[in-house]
Amino acid sequence: MKFENGVATTAILGAVWVKARSSNKDGNCVEVAALEGGEVAMRNSRFPGGPALVFTQGEMAAFINGVKGAEFDHMTA
């Protein structure tokens, strides 16, 4: 099944949502789930039923590489 950006997370049946071990106890984090077609869904953990963004594996790899390369560090300052 193909999911589009903004899909309600409740429509992604059987998704196993994962959050980083370093997430804070208040639940302020993002969660990701692998989709059947190889894409990755991402949602805000504070709104688990809200919309999810859907990324290809290539898009996720580019994002993760940017995070590892400190390209987004200025967003948390």
All heavy atoms as TSV, in Angstrom:
chain	resi	resn	atom	element	x	y	z
A	1	MET	N	N	0.828	-1.180	0.000
A	1	MET	CA	C	0.000	0.000	0.000
A	1	MET	C	C	0.872	1.243	0.000
A	1	MET	O	O	1.871	1.303	0.698
A	1	MET	CB	C	-0.902	-0.044	1.242
A	1	MET	CG	C	-1.817	1.117	1.367
A	1	MET	SD	S	-2.925	0.889	2.785
A	1	MET	CE	C	-4.396	1.535	2.078
A	2	LYS	N	N	0.517	2.224	-0.780
A	2	LYS	CA	C	1.274	3.467	-0.887
A	2	LYS	C	C	0.628	4.520	0.003
A	2	LYS	O	O	-0.572	4.738	-0.046
A	2	LYS	CB	C	1.259	3.935	-2.349
A	2	LYS	CG	C	1.954	5.233	-2.580
A	2	LYS	CD	C	3.323	4.987	-3.129
A	2	LYS	CE	C	3.922	6.288	-3.612
A	2	LYS	NZ	N	5.045	6.702	-2.844
A	3	PHE	N	N	1.431	5.166	0.827
A	3	PHE	CA	C	0.947	6.220	1.720
A	3	PHE	C	C	1.497	7.556	1.253
A	3	PHE	O	O	2.633	7.648	0.796
A	3	PHE	CB	C	1.380	5.960	3.160
A	3	PHE	CG	C	0.747	4.736	3.759
A	3	PHE	CD1	C	1.446	3.556	3.855
A	3	PHE	CD2	C	-0.564	4.778	4.206
A	3	PHE	CE1	C	0.863	2.428	4.406
A	3	PHE	CE2	C	-1.164	3.657	4.758
A	3	PHE	CZ	C	-0.448	2.478	4.855
A	4	GLU	N	N	0.698	8.586	1.379
A	4	GLU	CA	C	1.095	9.938	0.997
A	4	GLU	C	C	1.419	10.749	2.249
A	4	GLU	O	O	0.943	10.437	3.341
A	4	GLU	CB	C	-0.040	10.617	0.228
A	4	GLU	CG	C	-0.438	9.906	-1.062
A	4	GLU	CD	C	0.634	9.945	-2.127
A	4	GLU	OE1	O	1.390	10.943	-2.187
A	4	GLU	OE2	O	0.724	8.972	-2.904
A	5	ASN	N	N	2.187	11.819	2.073
A	5	ASN	CA	C	2.472	12.722	3.189
A	5	ASN	C	C	1.176	13.242	3.778
A	5	ASN	O	O	0.220	13.537	3.059
A	5	ASN	CB	C	3.338	13.894	2.734
A	5	ASN	CG	C	4.789	13.519	2.680
A	5	ASN	OD1	O	5.281	12.800	3.528
A	5	ASN	ND2	N	5.482	14.004	1.673
A	6	GLY	N	N	1.145	13.341	5.082
A	6	GLY	CA	C	-0.022	13.837	5.779
A	6	GLY	C	C	-1.034	12.760	6.111
A	6	GLY	O	O	-2.099	13.049	6.637
A	7	VAL	N	N	-0.694	11.507	5.836
A	7	VAL	CA	C	-1.608	10.409	6.136
A	7	VAL	C	C	-1.818	10.320	7.647
A	7	VAL	O	O	-0.890	10.536	8.425
A	7	VAL	CB	C	-1.070	9.070	5.574
A	7	VAL	CG1	C	0.229	8.662	6.245
A	7	VAL	CG2	C	-2.092	7.963	5.728
A	8	ALA	N	N	-3.051	10.042	8.047
A	8	ALA	CA	C	-3.318	9.832	9.477
A	8	ALA	C	C	-2.588	8.574	9.916
A	8	ALA	O	O	-2.646	7.546	9.238
A	8	ALA	CB	C	-4.817	9.690	9.717
A	9	THR	N	N	-1.899	8.651	11.029
A	9	THR	CA	C	-1.129	7.488	11.476
A	9	THR	C	C	-2.025	6.298	11.782
A	9	THR	O	O	-1.582	5.161	11.716
A	9	THR	CB	C	-0.260	7.827	12.699
A	9	THR	OG1	O	-1.088	8.328	13.733
A	9	THR	CG2	C	0.785	8.861	12.345
A	10	THR	N	N	-3.280	6.549	12.090
A	10	THR	CA	C	-4.210	5.452	12.340
A	10	THR	C	C	-4.501	4.657	11.079
A	10	THR	O	O	-4.968	3.520	11.158
A	10	THR	CB	C	-5.528	5.985	12.931
A	10	THR	OG1	O	-6.057	6.984	12.056
A	10	THR	CG2	C	-5.314	6.575	14.317
A	11	ALA	N	N	-4.210	5.226	9.912
A	11	ALA	CA	C	-4.420	4.523	8.644
A	11	ALA	C	C	-3.269	3.580	8.325
A	11	ALA	O	O	-3.380	2.743	7.424
A	11	ALA	CB	C	-4.602	5.531	7.506
A	12	ILE	N	N	-2.169	3.702	9.039
A	12	ILE	CA	C	-1.000	2.860	8.793
A	12	ILE	C	C	-1.089	1.677	9.740
A	12	ILE	O	O	-0.465	1.637	10.803
A	12	ILE	CB	C	0.319	3.643	8.981
A	12	ILE	CG1	C	0.310	4.918	8.133
A	12	ILE	CG2	C	1.508	2.774	8.598
A	12	ILE	CD1	C	1.504	5.824	8.374
A	13	LEU	N	N	-1.896	0.721	9.368
A	13	LEU	CA	C	-2.165	-0.430	10.231
A	13	LEU	C	C	-0.922	-1.301	10.391
A	13	LEU	O	O	-0.192	-1.538	9.434
A	13	LEU	CB	C	-3.308	-1.256	9.659
A	13	LEU	CG	C	-4.633	-0.519	9.491
A	13	LEU	CD1	C	-5.664	-1.431	8.841
A	13	LEU	CD2	C	-5.146	0.005	10.817
A	14	GLY	N	N	-0.703	-1.763	11.582
A	14	GLY	CA	C	0.406	-2.670	11.859
A	14	GLY	C	C	1.766	-2.008	11.949
A	14	GLY	O	O	2.774	-2.689	12.092
A	15	ALA	N	N	1.817	-0.683	11.861
A	15	ALA	CA	C	3.099	0.019	11.947
A	15	ALA	C	C	3.699	-0.160	13.338
A	15	ALA	O	O	2.995	-0.100	14.336
A	15	ALA	CB	C	2.934	1.497	11.638
A	16	VAL	N	N	4.992	-0.389	13.373
A	16	VAL	CA	C	5.723	-0.470	14.639
A	16	VAL	C	C	6.523	0.818	14.755
A	16	VAL	O	O	7.513	1.010	14.048
A	16	VAL	CB	C	6.643	-1.708	14.686
A	16	VAL	CG1	C	7.438	-1.732	15.983
A	16	VAL	CG2	C	5.830	-2.982	14.512
A	17	TRP	N	N	6.077	1.702	15.616
A	17	TRP	CA	C	6.704	3.008	15.781
A	17	TRP	C	C	7.869	2.911	16.748
A	17	TRP	O	O	7.773	2.290	17.793
A	17	TRP	CB	C	5.682	4.024	16.269
A	17	TRP	CG	C	4.627	4.274	15.234
A	17	TRP	CD1	C	3.414	3.663	15.151
A	17	TRP	CD2	C	4.711	5.156	14.127
A	17	TRP	NE1	N	2.734	4.125	14.054
A	17	TRP	CE2	C	3.516	5.052	13.405
A	17	TRP	CE3	C	5.687	6.035	13.659
A	17	TRP	CZ2	C	3.262	5.790	12.248
A	17	TRP	CZ3	C	5.436	6.771	12.511
A	17	TRP	CH2	C	4.240	6.656	11.823
A	18	VAL	N	N	8.977	3.549	16.385
A	18	VAL	CA	C	10.209	3.496	17.173
A	18	VAL	C	C	10.667	4.924	17.451
A	18	VAL	O	O	10.607	5.785	16.574
A	18	VAL	CB	C	11.314	2.749	16.394
A	18	VAL	CG1	C	12.601	2.702	17.188
A	18	VAL	CG2	C	10.859	1.359	16.016
A	19	LYS	N	N	11.116	5.162	18.682
A	19	LYS	CA	C	11.698	6.465	19.005
A	19	LYS	C	C	13.105	6.252	19.538
A	19	LYS	O	O	13.452	5.162	20.004
A	19	LYS	CB	C	10.845	7.263	19.971
A	19	LYS	CG	C	10.647	6.658	21.321
A	19	LYS	CD	C	9.853	7.604	22.216
A	19	LYS	CE	C	8.512	7.024	22.507
A	19	LYS	NZ	N	7.703	7.850	23.383
A	20	ALA	N	N	13.902	7.272	19.481
A	20	ALA	CA	C	15.286	7.190	19.925
A	20	ALA	C	C	15.368	6.929	21.424
A	20	ALA	O	O	14.543	7.427	22.191
A	20	ALA	CB	C	16.035	8.479	19.585
A	21	ARG	N	N	16.353	6.187	21.829
A	21	ARG	CA	C	16.581	5.945	23.258
A	21	ARG	C	C	16.850	7.240	24.005
A	21	ARG	O	O	16.608	7.338	25.196
A	21	ARG	CB	C	17.769	4.991	23.444
A	21	ARG	CG	C	17.474	3.566	23.056
A	21	ARG	CD	C	18.644	2.649	23.399
A	21	ARG	NE	N	19.907	3.070	22.835
A	21	ARG	CZ	C	20.383	2.683	21.653
A	21	ARG	NH1	N	19.689	1.847	20.909
A	21	ARG	NH2	N	21.536	3.100	21.203
A	22	SER	N	N	17.355	8.244	23.305
A	22	SER	CA	C	17.680	9.512	23.955
A	22	SER	C	C	16.482	10.456	24.053
A	22	SER	O	O	16.624	11.579	24.508
A	22	SER	CB	C	18.816	10.210	23.196
A	22	SER	OG	O	18.413	10.486	21.870
A	23	SER	N	N	15.303	10.003	23.670
A	23	SER	CA	C	14.102	10.830	23.781
A	23	SER	C	C	13.860	11.172	25.244
A	23	SER	O	O	14.134	10.372	26.129
A	23	SER	CB	C	12.883	10.073	23.251
A	23	SER	OG	O	13.043	9.792	21.891
A	24	ASN	N	N	13.308	12.359	25.477
A	24	ASN	CA	C	13.096	12.743	26.867
A	24	ASN	C	C	11.819	12.128	27.423
A	24	ASN	O	O	10.951	11.679	26.681
A	24	ASN	CB	C	13.133	14.268	27.044
A	24	ASN	CG	C	11.967	14.965	26.390
A	24	ASN	OD1	O	10.860	14.451	26.336
A	24	ASN	ND2	N	12.203	16.165	25.888
A	25	LYS	N	N	11.707	12.111	28.728
A	25	LYS	CA	C	10.584	11.437	29.393
A	25	LYS	C	C	9.255	12.142	29.175
A	25	LYS	O	O	8.203	11.574	29.422
A	25	LYS	CB	C	10.863	11.285	30.879
A	25	LYS	CG	C	10.983	12.598	31.609
A	25	LYS	CD	C	11.327	12.404	33.061
A	25	LYS	CE	C	11.526	13.769	33.693
A	25	LYS	NZ	N	11.986	13.707	35.038
A	26	ASP	N	N	9.284	13.387	28.717
A	26	ASP	CA	C	8.058	14.132	28.448
A	26	ASP	C	C	7.411	13.727	27.125
A	26	ASP	O	O	6.332	14.198	26.805
A	26	ASP	CB	C	8.334	15.633	28.435
A	26	ASP	CG	C	8.761	16.139	29.800
A	26	ASP	OD1	O	8.317	15.564	30.816
A	26	ASP	OD2	O	9.535	17.108	29.845
A	27	GLY	N	N	8.078	12.891	26.357
A	27	GLY	CA	C	7.517	12.424	25.105
A	27	GLY	C	C	7.710	13.380	23.946
A	27	GLY	O	O	7.064	13.232	22.912
A	28	ASN	N	N	8.580	14.351	24.094
A	28	ASN	CA	C	8.843	15.292	23.013
A	28	ASN	C	C	9.884	14.702	22.068
A	28	ASN	O	O	11.076	14.891	22.240
A	28	ASN	CB	C	9.335	16.630	23.563
A	28	ASN	CG	C	8.272	17.330	24.359
A	28	ASN	OD1	O	7.096	17.219	24.060
A	28	ASN	ND2	N	8.672	18.049	25.380
A	29	CYS	N	N	9.401	13.956	21.098
A	29	CYS	CA	C	10.319	13.333	20.154
A	29	CYS	C	C	9.567	12.974	18.883
A	29	CYS	O	O	8.361	13.156	18.784
A	29	CYS	CB	C	10.946	12.079	20.770
A	29	CYS	SG	S	9.729	10.857	21.228
A	30	VAL	N	N	10.296	12.483	17.930
A	30	VAL	CA	C	9.668	11.950	16.731
A	30	VAL	C	C	9.784	10.435	16.771
A	30	VAL	O	O	10.662	9.883	17.433
A	30	VAL	CB	C	10.312	12.501	15.435
A	30	VAL	CG1	C	10.110	13.989	15.324
A	30	VAL	CG2	C	11.788	12.157	15.365
A	31	GLU	N	N	8.877	9.780	16.082
A	31	GLU	CA	C	8.894	8.329	15.974
A	31	GLU	C	C	8.890	7.969	14.498
A	31	GLU	O	O	8.307	8.690	13.682
A	31	GLU	CB	C	7.660	7.734	16.653
A	31	GLU	CG	C	7.594	8.019	18.133
A	31	GLU	CD	C	6.291	7.566	18.768
A	31	GLU	OE1	O	5.217	7.812	18.188
A	31	GLU	OE2	O	6.357	6.961	19.831
A	32	VAL	N	N	9.527	6.880	14.164
A	32	VAL	CA	C	9.570	6.416	12.780
A	32	VAL	C	C	9.051	4.984	12.703
A	32	VAL	O	O	9.102	4.235	13.681
A	32	VAL	CB	C	10.996	6.489	12.189
A	32	VAL	CG1	C	11.477	7.927	12.095
A	32	VAL	CG2	C	11.981	5.665	13.000
A	33	ALA	N	N	8.524	4.640	11.535
A	33	ALA	CA	C	8.039	3.283	11.294
A	33	ALA	C	C	8.379	2.891	9.870
A	33	ALA	O	O	8.200	3.682	8.935
A	33	ALA	CB	C	6.530	3.195	11.512
A	34	ALA	N	N	8.886	1.689	9.704
A	34	ALA	CA	C	9.159	1.154	8.373
A	34	ALA	C	C	7.829	0.736	7.744
A	34	ALA	O	O	7.003	0.097	8.391
A	34	ALA	CB	C	10.102	-0.040	8.465
A	35	LEU	N	N	7.628	1.111	6.492
A	35	LEU	CA	C	6.408	0.753	5.775
A	35	LEU	C	C	6.680	-0.408	4.831
A	35	LEU	O	O	7.833	-0.662	4.458
A	35	LEU	CB	C	5.873	1.961	5.009
A	35	LEU	CG	C	5.568	3.194	5.865
A	35	LEU	CD1	C	5.108	4.348	4.987
A	35	LEU	CD2	C	4.537	2.865	6.928
A	36	GLU	N	N	5.636	-1.104	4.441
A	36	GLU	CA	C	5.774	-2.299	3.597
A	36	GLU	C	C	6.534	-2.054	2.301
A	36	GLU	O	O	7.282	-2.889	1.853
A	36	GLU	CB	C	4.398	-2.865	3.271
A	36	GLU	CG	C	3.713	-3.511	4.447
A	36	GLU	CD	C	2.348	-4.065	4.063
A	36	GLU	OE1	O	2.061	-4.212	2.865
A	36	GLU	OE2	O	1.572	-4.346	4.995
A	37	GLY	N	N	6.337	-0.909	1.681
A	37	GLY	CA	C	6.974	-0.617	0.401
A	37	GLY	C	C	8.402	-0.134	0.512
A	37	GLY	O	O	9.006	0.274	-0.475
A	38	GLY	N	N	8.972	-0.145	1.730
A	38	GLY	CA	C	10.342	0.299	1.926
A	38	GLY	C	C	10.462	1.751	2.341
A	38	GLY	O	O	11.545	2.227	2.633
A	39	GLU	N	N	9.345	2.477	2.356
A	39	GLU	CA	C	9.388	3.860	2.790
A	39	GLU	C	C	9.383	3.927	4.310
A	39	GLU	O	O	9.187	2.918	4.991
A	39	GLU	CB	C	8.201	4.624	2.212
A	39	GLU	CG	C	8.261	4.713	0.699
A	39	GLU	CD	C	7.029	5.356	0.113
A	39	GLU	OE1	O	5.914	4.941	0.470
A	39	GLU	OE2	O	7.193	6.266	-0.706
A	40	VAL	N	N	9.586	5.136	4.838
A	40	VAL	CA	C	9.626	5.349	6.281
A	40	VAL	C	C	8.633	6.453	6.630
A	40	VAL	O	O	8.632	7.518	6.009
A	40	VAL	CB	C	11.043	5.757	6.735
A	40	VAL	CG1	C	11.080	6.041	8.228
A	40	VAL	CG2	C	12.051	4.674	6.372
A	41	ALA	N	N	7.787	6.202	7.613
A	41	ALA	CA	C	6.853	7.214	8.109
A	41	ALA	C	C	7.433	7.835	9.364
A	41	ALA	O	O	8.104	7.166	10.148
A	41	ALA	CB	C	5.492	6.588	8.411
A	42	MET	N	N	7.180	9.127	9.551
A	42	MET	CA	C	7.670	9.846	10.730
A	42	MET	C	C	6.499	10.639	11.312
A	42	MET	O	O	5.745	11.268	10.568
A	42	MET	CB	C	8.799	10.793	10.332
A	42	MET	CG	C	9.436	11.518	11.493
A	42	MET	SD	S	10.754	12.665	10.985
A	42	MET	CE	C	12.001	11.521	10.405
A	43	ARG	N	N	6.359	10.571	12.641
A	43	ARG	CA	C	5.281	11.312	13.305
A	43	ARG	C	C	5.797	11.979	14.571
A	43	ARG	O	O	6.844	11.619	15.102
A	43	ARG	CB	C	4.122	10.387	13.652
A	43	ARG	CG	C	4.425	9.414	14.784
A	43	ARG	CD	C	3.246	8.527	15.087
A	43	ARG	NE	N	3.534	7.640	16.212
A	43	ARG	CZ	C	2.702	6.707	16.651
A	43	ARG	NH1	N	1.531	6.545	16.049
A	43	ARG	NH2	N	3.019	5.940	17.670
A	44	ASN	N	N	5.032	12.921	15.069
A	44	ASN	CA	C	5.310	13.604	16.318
A	44	ASN	C	C	4.737	12.749	17.440
A	44	ASN	O	O	3.536	12.470	17.459
A	44	ASN	CB	C	4.646	14.988	16.286
A	44	ASN	CG	C	4.940	15.815	17.507
A	44	ASN	OD1	O	5.210	15.296	18.593
A	44	ASN	ND2	N	4.864	17.118	17.348
A	45	SER	N	N	5.547	12.348	18.395
A	45	SER	CA	C	5.080	11.463	19.461
A	45	SER	C	C	4.020	12.114	20.352
A	45	SER	O	O	3.247	11.420	20.996
A	45	SER	CB	C	6.251	10.986	20.320
A	45	SER	OG	O	6.820	12.075	21.016
A	46	ARG	N	N	3.976	13.434	20.386
A	46	ARG	CA	C	2.950	14.107	21.195
A	46	ARG	C	C	1.569	14.002	20.556
A	46	ARG	O	O	0.566	14.211	21.223
A	46	ARG	CB	C	3.307	15.574	21.399
A	46	ARG	CG	C	4.499	15.755	22.338
A	46	ARG	CD	C	4.862	17.206	22.484
A	46	ARG	NE	N	5.434	17.649	21.215
A	46	ARG	CZ	C	5.449	18.895	20.777
A	46	ARG	NH1	N	4.906	19.855	21.483
A	46	ARG	NH2	N	5.999	19.196	19.629
A	47	PHE	N	N	1.517	13.706	19.265
A	47	PHE	CA	C	0.260	13.581	18.533
A	47	PHE	C	C	0.249	12.266	17.756
A	47	PHE	O	O	0.306	12.260	16.526
A	47	PHE	CB	C	0.071	14.771	17.581
A	47	PHE	CG	C	0.180	16.097	18.262
A	47	PHE	CD1	C	1.338	16.844	18.166
A	47	PHE	CD2	C	-0.861	16.595	19.027
A	47	PHE	CE1	C	1.454	18.072	18.806
A	47	PHE	CE2	C	-0.753	17.815	19.677
A	47	PHE	CZ	C	0.408	18.561	19.562
A	48	PRO	N	N	0.213	11.136	18.454
A	48	PRO	CA	C	0.362	9.839	17.792
A	48	PRO	C	C	-0.703	9.524	16.752
A	48	PRO	O	O	-0.457	8.744	15.848
A	48	PRO	CB	C	0.323	8.834	18.946
A	48	PRO	CG	C	-0.314	9.552	20.076
A	48	PRO	CD	C	-0.004	11.000	19.892
A	49	GLY	N	N	-1.859	10.148	16.827
A	49	GLY	CA	C	-2.886	9.914	15.816
A	49	GLY	C	C	-2.855	10.923	14.691
A	49	GLY	O	O	-3.626	10.837	13.741
A	50	GLY	N	N	-1.966	11.902	14.807
A	50	GLY	CA	C	-1.887	12.977	13.824
A	50	GLY	C	C	-1.246	12.534	12.526
A	50	GLY	O	O	-0.973	11.351	12.325
A	51	PRO	N	N	-0.979	13.460	11.653
A	51	PRO	CA	C	-0.427	13.116	10.348
A	51	PRO	C	C	1.027	12.638	10.429
A	51	PRO	O	O	1.755	12.992	11.344
A	51	PRO	CB	C	-0.523	14.422	9.565
A	51	PRO	CG	C	-0.488	15.487	10.603
A	51	PRO	CD	C	-1.173	14.900	11.804
A	52	ALA	N	N	1.386	11.839	9.455
A	52	ALA	CA	C	2.758	11.349	9.339
A	52	ALA	C	C	3.350	11.840	8.028
A	52	ALA	O	O	2.645	11.961	7.027
A	52	ALA	CB	C	2.790	9.823	9.371
A	53	LEU	N	N	4.619	12.119	8.056
A	53	LEU	CA	C	5.354	12.397	6.827
A	53	LEU	C	C	5.922	11.078	6.338
A	53	LEU	O	O	6.358	10.244	7.129
A	53	LEU	CB	C	6.474	13.407	7.083
A	53	LEU	CG	C	6.019	14.797	7.501
A	53	LEU	CD1	C	7.225	15.659	7.838
A	53	LEU	CD2	C	5.200	15.440	6.402
A	54	VAL	N	N	5.938	10.885	5.033
A	54	VAL	CA	C	6.409	9.631	4.450
A	54	VAL	C	C	7.625	9.935	3.570
A	54	VAL	O	O	7.563	10.809	2.706
A	54	VAL	CB	C	5.294	8.950	3.632
A	54	VAL	CG1	C	5.798	7.665	3.010
A	54	VAL	CG2	C	4.082	8.682	4.514
A	55	PHE	N	N	8.709	9.214	3.809
A	55	PHE	CA	C	9.970	9.438	3.102
A	55	PHE	C	C	10.441	8.161	2.422
A	55	PHE	O	O	10.226	7.062	2.938
A	55	PHE	CB	C	11.059	9.892	4.085
A	55	PHE	CG	C	10.723	11.169	4.808
A	55	PHE	CD1	C	10.164	11.143	6.063
A	55	PHE	CD2	C	10.960	12.390	4.212
A	55	PHE	CE1	C	9.841	12.304	6.735
A	55	PHE	CE2	C	10.643	13.571	4.867
A	55	PHE	CZ	C	10.084	13.528	6.142
A	56	THR	N	N	11.137	8.323	1.311
A	56	THR	CA	C	11.791	7.182	0.671
A	56	THR	C	C	13.029	6.838	1.493
A	56	THR	O	O	13.491	7.641	2.325
A	56	THR	CB	C	12.219	7.504	-0.764
A	56	THR	OG1	O	13.242	8.523	-0.724
A	56	THR	CG2	C	11.052	7.963	-1.627
A	57	GLN	N	N	13.591	5.683	1.240
A	57	GLN	CA	C	14.819	5.312	1.943
A	57	GLN	C	C	15.943	6.284	1.613
A	57	GLN	O	O	16.741	6.634	2.476
A	57	GLN	CB	C	15.213	3.881	1.594
A	57	GLN	CG	C	14.304	2.854	2.211
A	57	GLN	CD	C	14.725	1.428	1.895
A	57	GLN	OE1	O	15.640	1.183	1.126
A	57	GLN	NE2	N	14.034	0.481	2.499
A	58	GLY	N	N	16.009	6.748	0.379
A	58	GLY	CA	C	17.033	7.710	-0.023
A	58	GLY	C	C	16.885	9.039	0.702
A	58	GLY	O	O	17.877	9.650	1.112
A	59	GLU	N	N	15.651	9.484	0.860
A	59	GLU	CA	C	15.405	10.733	1.592
A	59	GLU	C	C	15.798	10.591	3.054
A	59	GLU	O	O	16.414	11.494	3.636
A	59	GLU	CB	C	13.940	11.134	1.474
A	59	GLU	CG	C	13.555	11.579	0.077
A	59	GLU	CD	C	12.065	11.660	-0.155
A	59	GLU	OE1	O	11.287	10.964	0.549
A	59	GLU	OE2	O	11.666	12.430	-1.049
A	60	MET	N	N	15.457	9.462	3.663
A	60	MET	CA	C	15.836	9.232	5.060
A	60	MET	C	C	17.352	9.153	5.209
A	60	MET	O	O	17.915	9.701	6.160
A	60	MET	CB	C	15.192	7.950	5.600
A	60	MET	CG	C	13.747	8.114	5.994
A	60	MET	SD	S	13.428	9.358	7.259
A	60	MET	CE	C	14.255	8.663	8.689
A	61	ALA	N	N	18.008	8.489	4.275
A	61	ALA	CA	C	19.471	8.382	4.334
A	61	ALA	C	C	20.110	9.771	4.243
A	61	ALA	O	O	21.048	10.074	4.988
A	61	ALA	CB	C	19.982	7.483	3.217
A	62	ALA	N	N	19.590	10.620	3.363
A	62	ALA	CA	C	20.130	11.976	3.227
A	62	ALA	C	C	19.929	12.765	4.522
A	62	ALA	O	O	20.830	13.478	4.976
A	62	ALA	CB	C	19.473	12.696	2.057
A	63	PHE	N	N	18.754	12.635	5.130
A	63	PHE	CA	C	18.473	13.331	6.382
A	63	PHE	C	C	19.394	12.843	7.497
A	63	PHE	O	O	20.007	13.636	8.217
A	63	PHE	CB	C	17.011	13.151	6.777
A	63	PHE	CG	C	16.671	13.779	8.100
A	63	PHE	CD1	C	16.604	15.160	8.227
A	63	PHE	CD2	C	16.431	12.994	9.212
A	63	PHE	CE1	C	16.303	15.745	9.452
A	63	PHE	CE2	C	16.119	13.571	10.434
A	63	PHE	CZ	C	16.056	14.951	10.556
A	64	ILE	N	N	19.502	11.539	7.649
A	64	ILE	CA	C	20.347	10.972	8.712
A	64	ILE	C	C	21.803	11.379	8.513
A	64	ILE	O	O	22.500	11.725	9.471
A	64	ILE	CB	C	20.177	9.443	8.787
A	64	ILE	CG1	C	18.765	9.134	9.323
A	64	ILE	CG2	C	21.253	8.802	9.656
A	64	ILE	CD1	C	18.354	7.687	9.205
A	65	ASN	N	N	22.271	11.363	7.281
A	65	ASN	CA	C	23.647	11.798	7.014
A	65	ASN	C	C	23.826	13.265	7.383
A	65	ASN	O	O	24.871	13.657	7.906
A	65	ASN	CB	C	24.015	11.550	5.556
A	65	ASN	CG	C	24.256	10.090	5.274
A	65	ASN	OD1	O	24.612	9.325	6.158
A	65	ASN	ND2	N	24.054	9.693	4.027
A	66	GLY	N	N	22.804	14.094	7.120
A	66	GLY	CA	C	22.878	15.501	7.510
A	66	GLY	C	C	22.924	15.669	9.013
A	66	GLY	O	O	23.668	16.497	9.538
A	67	VAL	N	N	22.143	14.870	9.726
A	67	VAL	CA	C	22.157	14.916	11.192
A	67	VAL	C	C	23.527	14.501	11.712
A	67	VAL	O	O	24.111	15.176	12.569
A	67	VAL	CB	C	21.047	14.015	11.789
A	67	VAL	CG1	C	21.227	13.864	13.291
A	67	VAL	CG2	C	19.675	14.574	11.455
A	68	LYS	N	N	24.044	13.411	11.182
A	68	LYS	CA	C	25.362	12.944	11.623
A	68	LYS	C	C	26.449	13.961	11.315
A	68	LYS	O	O	27.439	14.049	12.042
A	68	LYS	CB	C	25.692	11.612	10.956
A	68	LYS	CG	C	24.897	10.451	11.499
A	68	LYS	CD	C	25.271	9.171	10.779
A	68	LYS	CE	C	24.512	7.979	11.319
A	68	LYS	NZ	N	24.865	6.737	10.582
A	69	GLY	N	N	26.262	14.719	10.249
A	69	GLY	CA	C	27.245	15.729	9.857
A	69	GLY	C	C	27.027	17.074	10.540
A	69	GLY	O	O	27.656	18.064	10.171
A	70	ALA	N	N	26.140	17.137	11.511
A	70	ALA	CA	C	25.869	18.333	12.316
A	70	ALA	C	C	25.257	19.471	11.503
A	70	ALA	O	O	25.309	20.622	11.906
A	70	ALA	CB	C	27.134	18.795	13.046
A	71	GLU	N	N	24.642	19.166	10.358
A	71	GLU	CA	C	24.067	20.205	9.510
A	71	GLU	C	C	22.846	20.880	10.127
A	71	GLU	O	O	22.463	21.972	9.698
A	71	GLU	CB	C	23.696	19.618	8.148
A	71	GLU	CG	C	24.896	19.169	7.343
A	71	GLU	CD	C	24.513	18.550	6.019
A	71	GLU	OE1	O	23.489	18.953	5.425
A	71	GLU	OE2	O	25.242	17.647	5.575
A	72	PHE	N	N	22.223	20.258	11.117
A	72	PHE	CA	C	21.015	20.809	11.711
A	72	PHE	C	C	21.218	21.230	13.164
A	72	PHE	O	O	20.254	21.583	13.847
A	72	PHE	CB	C	19.878	19.793	11.630
A	72	PHE	CG	C	19.629	19.297	10.230
A	72	PHE	CD1	C	19.970	18.002	9.873
A	72	PHE	CD2	C	19.095	20.128	9.273
A	72	PHE	CE1	C	19.756	17.533	8.596
A	72	PHE	CE2	C	18.877	19.684	7.981
A	72	PHE	CZ	C	19.212	18.386	7.636
A	73	ASP	N	N	22.440	21.212	13.640
A	73	ASP	CA	C	22.712	21.551	15.026
A	73	ASP	C	C	22.222	22.946	15.392
A	73	ASP	O	O	21.789	23.186	16.513
A	73	ASP	CB	C	24.215	21.450	15.339
A	73	ASP	CG	C	24.669	20.004	15.473
A	73	ASP	OD1	O	23.850	19.078	15.297
A	73	ASP	OD2	O	25.867	19.800	15.727
A	74	HIS	N	N	22.246	23.870	14.455
A	74	HIS	CA	C	21.804	25.227	14.732
A	74	HIS	C	C	20.314	25.312	15.053
A	74	HIS	O	O	19.837	26.262	15.643
A	74	HIS	CB	C	22.115	26.145	13.538
A	74	HIS	CG	C	21.318	25.835	12.317
A	74	HIS	ND1	N	21.606	24.753	11.500
A	74	HIS	CD2	C	20.239	26.456	11.786
A	74	HIS	CE1	C	20.717	24.731	10.517
A	74	HIS	NE2	N	19.881	25.747	10.651
A	75	MET	N	N	19.544	24.256	14.727
A	75	MET	CA	C	18.118	24.242	14.997
A	75	MET	C	C	17.811	24.033	16.479
A	75	MET	O	O	16.698	24.290	16.926
A	75	MET	CB	C	17.433	23.122	14.209
A	75	MET	CG	C	17.592	23.252	12.727
A	75	MET	SD	S	16.533	24.564	12.165
A	75	MET	CE	C	16.115	23.975	10.563
A	76	THR	N	N	18.769	23.553	17.235
A	76	THR	CA	C	18.536	23.270	18.647
A	76	THR	C	C	19.189	24.291	19.572
A	76	THR	O	O	19.122	24.143	20.785
A	76	THR	CB	C	19.057	21.867	19.016
A	76	THR	OG1	O	20.458	21.812	18.791
A	76	THR	CG2	C	18.349	20.798	18.205
A	77	ALA	N	N	19.807	25.291	19.001
A	77	ALA	CA	C	20.509	26.305	19.816
A	77	ALA	C	C	19.528	27.315	20.373
A	77	ALA	O	O	18.546	27.641	19.813
A	77	ALA	CB	C	21.566	27.014	18.983
